[in-house]
Structures are given as structure tokens and as C-alpha cells.
Amino acid sequence: MTPHLLNVYNRAYPLFERGEGSWLFTPEGDAYLDCVGGIATNALGHAHPALVAALTGQAQKLWHISNMSRVEGQERLAGALTAASFADRVFFANSGTEAIECALKMARRYHFVRGAPERTMIYGFAGAFHGRSYAAINAAGNPAYVEGFGDRLPGYATLDLGDVKAIANAIATPTTAAIIVEPVQGEGGARDVPRALLRLIRGLCRRHGVLLIYDEVQAGMGRTGRLFAHQWHRGIEPDIMAVAKALGCGFPVGACLATEDAASGMAPGTHGSTFGGNPLAMAVANVAFDIIAAPETLTHVLDVAQLLRGGFESLRRNYPSIIRDIRGRGLLIGVALHPNNRAFVTAARDQKLLLAAGGDNIVRLLPALNISTADAGEALRRFEASCIAMQMEAAA
Ligand SMILES: Cc1ncc(COP(=O)(O)O)c(C=O)c1O
């Protein structure tokens, strides 16, 4: 451990020097089964040959040119993203937080250019996570993340997913600009937002001229078995959507997607980024997109997810004092626990299985979308060994 890094992370895992597929290796050669995937990011595992070739090939040609030039890879990826979604326009950023920042600015600007500058209120939901910028922490409203950073920003408020009346009132208020929601909450507890609620929110937003923003930074890009999580439901497309994480499979890139109408307030000079959509990021993301969007990848996600879910359901029956609930969708899996989730992450690490903690005392599994069925079975075996270790510890 160095004393020179800002002390903001709990580093629960060992130092790794190499990765291959769903496995990570320490300098000593110990192999760990990676069911975190850089927090839903290494969607094609580590060192995928096609991604390595894309990155190294581009590295020999052109790294960076700024957005004062056309970037061919941006045009290609924007074409692919819009062809596969509700969107007409794409802005490329470097992270999920930046994609969210663009979404929030776009929503306010939309109303501003329509002569309704008073429409600035952005409503998020309790349990959400949208990133760590001021806008993002205020949009999610998690008290633990806003504490100590001064006044809450004006123009943000938090709703409860269960309080339909408050949601309807917020949308009907003439100062409301947008609603932001994760169709499947990730960090907050792997909660799948009910289709009926998404439908209600979509309908009310349309009726009252409020923009609907989806945060699919974690749930998007194939993680749930559809390219985007909201595509499980018909007729609930957003106006704006943020994606990142698996978009670059580990190379930093994010994107804000929007309809032509929602994007209409954004003119040259209203937003930008030095690095956003640079040639290196685009080279990787284009190849990643083609692999992730392929039907065989999405079918594989559903098959492995079914295997894992079945396995966890039987572990729940066998270890009722450990496992409380199984949540999530596709390969965004949350296992809600009775014992402390961070203690469980440590117990799993001792079994050389990497898991991520999450809200509501869950552990999350966010494995590579191409994890083999053999590795998924191995993850279940190691998870069971962790349950046994926790049980023995409780009995001691
Ligand atoms: C749903 C969601 N939104 C936004 C973010 C922020 O993304 P980033 O960490 O790339 O800024 C995250 C990161 O975990 C996320 O899960």
C-alpha cells in the first residue's frame, strides 16, 4: 500500500498483473475467478484477442486528434448505437458520470430553448447510483455520497420507487425538466424496476412534456440479455440514455444517446470533451459493440444467467441462514444476504472468487458476458464454499 494515493477506495482484492477471459492472476500466479468484471465493465473478459488487436492496431495509427476533427470511429459507433436503439444522436464521453452529466444538461437545455427555462427540476430515485460528480450525486441523492460536500444542488430531488403518487405529482409539476431512472438498479441492490412502473413513468412524462432519462451505464450493453435493459419492455423507450462501462469493455468510454427532439437544444459550444470519443476508445468500442450485439452473445448471456440463477435458488434453499433473496436480471445478479455482505466478499475472496458488494446488503455478480458455463459452475461451487465458511464462522 502506498501512502501517496487518495484514500477513497476500500481495496478488497489482491494485486493482479494479468487477466485472461474470466480469470485474474496475481504476480505469484494465483488464479481468481472474476465475477466482478471491473464492475460490469470487462464484458468480454480480460485480454479478448479481438479487443487487443483493435487497440494495438489503432495505437500504431492515431491516438488522439480532439473533436475539432471528424473521428471516423465515432460516426460508425453512433450509427450502430442509433440503429440498435430509440436514439438518433450520440455524444461520446469518457465515463458513466460524464454520460450522465451530458444527459442532465441536455434535459435542462431542451426546455430552455423551448422558452421554459423554469423547467429545471430533475427527479431521481432512492437507491440509484449515477456517478460521483456534483450533478450525479445530487441526482441520485444517496445521503452517504452527498454528505460533507456543502449544500445540495438546487434543482434535484429524490423520489421513492414505491410512491406512485409522489412520482405522478413530480412529473405534473410545471418546473420539472426530467426524471432519471436505472431500469435495473445496480449498486443500489440489483433491483429490477417493475415494467408497470416504467410504463406509468413513461406515459406521464410524455403527457406532461417531461424528459425521461435512463441510466443504463451498468445494466446496458448486453448485461441483461438484451442490448439495453429497457428493451425487455415494449413502449417505454426513454428520450435520453447514458451508457458506459461495457461500451469500451475496460477502455474508458461513455455515451449519451438521445432522440432528435431531446437533443435539439444542444448546439455547438453547449457541451464538449477533450478526450470523448477519441480514436483509441472508438477502435475498441466498435469491435466490442459488434461482438456484444451479436445474437449469439445475448443468447449466451441468457443461458448462463439461467444456470446461475438456478444454482443460486438451490443454494438459497440449502443455506437459508445465509441467502435471503436472489435479484437482478440476466448477468446483473444480486444475492441478498443475512450476514454482512462485505464479510461475505472477503470469504469469497478466500475461495479465490471475486464478488462486489452492493446496497441492501447484497453481493453482486457481474461476470463477463462470455463467461463459460464451466466457469459459471465453478463460481457456484466457490460461492457455496463461501456460504459454508460463513456458516462455520457464525457457529464458532
Ligand atoms: C448505474 C451507474 N451510473 C453511473 C455510474 C458512473 O459511472 P463511472 O464510474 O464510469 O463514472 C455507474 C458506476 O458504477 C453506474 O453503475
The ligand as a Tripos MOL2 file, in Angstrom:
@<TRIPOS>MOLECULE
LIG
   16    16     1     0     0
SMALL
NO_CHARGES

@<TRIPOS>ATOM
      1 C1        -25.7800    2.9990  -12.9950 C.3       1 LIG1
      2 C2        -24.4950    3.7620  -12.9830 C.ar      1 LIG1
      3 N1        -24.4750    5.0330  -13.4200 N.ar      1 LIG1
      4 C3        -23.3470    5.7590  -13.4490 C.ar      1 LIG1
      5 C4        -22.1560    5.2350  -12.9920 C.ar      1 LIG1
      6 C5        -20.9080    6.0640  -13.0300 C.3       1 LIG1
      7 O1        -20.0420    5.5690  -13.9990 O.3       1 LIG1
      8 P1        -18.4730    5.9050  -13.9190 P.3       1 LIG1
      9 O2        -17.9430    5.2810  -12.6940 O.co2     1 LIG1
     10 O3        -17.9250    5.3220  -15.1930 O.co2     1 LIG1
     11 O4        -18.3350    7.3800  -13.9160 O.co2     1 LIG1
     12 C6        -22.1220    3.9260  -12.5110 C.ar      1 LIG1
     13 C7        -20.8750    3.3500  -11.9940 C.2       1 LIG1
     14 O5        -20.8470    2.3870  -11.2760 O.2       1 LIG1
     15 C8        -23.3220    3.1590  -12.5100 C.ar      1 LIG1
     16 O6        -23.3550    1.9040  -12.0570 O.3       1 LIG1
@<TRIPOS>BOND
     1     1     2 1
     2     2     3 ar
     3     2    15 ar
     4     3     4 ar
     5     4     5 ar
     6     5     6 1
     7     5    12 ar
     8     6     7 1
     9     7     8 1
    10     8     9 2
    11     8    10 1
    12     8    11 1
    13    12    13 1
    14    12    15 ar
    15    13    14 2
    16    15    16 1
@<TRIPOS>SUBSTRUCTURE
     1 LIG1         1 GROUP 0 **** ****
